[in-house]
Amino acid sequence: MNIQKHLAPYHEQLTSHPLYNAITTTNDLAIFMSHHIYSVWDFMNLLKTLQLQLTGMRVPWVPVHHVDNVRLINDIVLEEESDIIDGQVTSHFLYYVTAFNAIDPNNCVSRFLEDLRQPNLHYQSLITQPYIPMSVQSFLMFTHQVIQSSMIEVAAAFAYGREILVSVIFQPLLKQADLNPAVAGFISYLERHIELDGGEHGHKAEQMVANLCKTQADWELALATAKSALHHRIQLWDGILAQLR
């Protein structure tokens, strides 16, 4: 099944979304980042679910059939959790936090990080805290539902809702480089992800879905999940735009 063909209208909506032109000041960008940062964190929940289910994470260790899936996931985990950016070892999420703090030192990220480390705060409670915008909560809840579903759905949301989507949604944001020097970290984050996900990672993520899909019903499930993932991304963009306006 040519999933990319079916997803083209969603990509067009995201590429031409009015959100990008609405970001004209550093304050606008701070509002965008105050929503988008949760998506950056949320990516890791999909990735870690794939790592737990599709790689050898059990003891005693058992070899898996699709070793190419293992290589892809471990490569992405390595870079997402311990990449080298600007000569420093950091996770992409913490790099984004640093970039956000440079633009808006009074943001709510520290509060989220405190809640994230609370042992008794369950996942669903964490992503519905009142300081998280409602459009973001809906986006996070979709991921929460996906990771409790089949590996086909997790892989499809990961591949088509994240990895392959990066160049579509990040390229239009690069124009923010001219706002002021404070946005340099944000631009570096975008460029690094376009470099990683716009090429080899995107293709391998799509192959991972193909490795998991055995029947026509599997492919239809993957397509439905991919469409839903992009629909929730559009809704997130709509929510940020509404906040800007």
HELIX and SHEET records of a PDB file:
HELIX    1   1 ILE A    3  THR A   15  1                                  13    
HELIX    2   2 LEU A   19  ALA A   22  1                                   4    
HELIX    3   3 THR A   26  LEU A   54  1                                  29    
HELIX    4   4 VAL A   67  SER A   82  1                                  16    
HELIX    5   5 HIS A   92  ILE A  103  1                                  12    
HELIX    6   6 VAL A  109  LEU A  116  1                                   8    
HELIX    7   7 TYR A  123  LEU A  126  1                                   4    
HELIX    8   8 MET A  134  VAL A  146  1                                  13    
HELIX    9   9 MET A  151  PHE A  158  1                                   8    
HELIX   10  10 ALA A  159  GLU A  163  3                                   5    
HELIX   11  11 VAL A  166  PHE A  170  1                                   5    
HELIX   12  12 GLN A  171  ASP A  178  5                                   8    
HELIX   13  13 PRO A  181  VAL A  183  5                                   3    
HELIX   14  14 ALA A  184  LEU A  196  1                                  13    
HELIX   15  15 ASP A  197  HIS A  201  3                                   5    
HELIX   16  16 GLY A  202  LEU A  212  1                                  11    
HELIX   17  17 GLN A  216  LEU A  244  1                                  29    
SHEET    1   A 2 ASP A  83  ILE A  85  0                                        
SHEET    2   A 2 GLN A  88  THR A  90 -1                                        
END                                                                             
